[in-house]
């Protein structure tokens, strides 16, 4: 994945996070109920946050499609 495509995906992830953690959608989960003793709103906020962090980590650390398996990675090169 090239840098421009990665930037676009991270931008999409940012906008999705803003929409998911925005006021109108979170009011849906503002109910007097609990999930395992945790208020539903707090559990949903944590789940969305964890999903955003996990997705950004996956985007940033997945292997590049342009690199073949025979090419050594920069981190595999011997240090001098």
N, C-alpha and C positions, 0 to 999 in steps of 0.2 A: 504494500500500500504506500503510495507516495504521500508526501507531506501535505499537499493540497487536499487530497481526499481525507486524510486523517483530521485535518483542521475542520473540514466540513462535517465529519461525523461527530467531532467533539462539540461543534456548534449546535448540531441537532440534539445532542445529549444535554447541553446546557438549556436549550429552549424547552425540552421535555421536562427537565428538572424544575424549571420555573413554573411550567404549567401544572405539574403534579403537586408541587408544594405551594401552589397559590391558594389564596383565600377561598375562591368559590368551590373548588374541589374538596378542600379539607373540611368545609362545613358539612359535607355529606357524612363524614366520620365523627362528627362532634355529637356523639350519643352517650347517654349514661350507662354504658356497658363496659365490660372488661374482657380481656383475653389473657387468661392465666394470671389474673390479678393486676394487669397493666391496662390502663384506659385505652380504648380502641384508637383514639386519635394519636396517642403517643406511639402505639405499636405500628400504626400506618406510617407515621412520619419516619420512624426508625427503619421500617422495611423499604420505603422509597429511597431514603438516604443510602442504605446499604446496597440497594440495587444500582443506584447511580455511581457509587464508588466502585463496585464490582465491574460494571460495564466500562467505566473509564479505564480501570486497570487492565481489563481484557483488550480494549482498543489500543492502549499504549504499549503493551508487552507482548502482543502476538507477533509471530515471525512475519517478516515481510514476504509478500508474494513474489517479489522480483528476485530474491535470494534463493539460489538452488541449494540442495543439501550437500553438494560437493564443495561449495565455496566456504571457506572458514569465516566464522563471524569475527568481528573486530575484537571481541572479548576473548576469542580463542587464540589470538596471535601471541607469540611469545613476547614477554616484556624484556626490555633492555635496560 
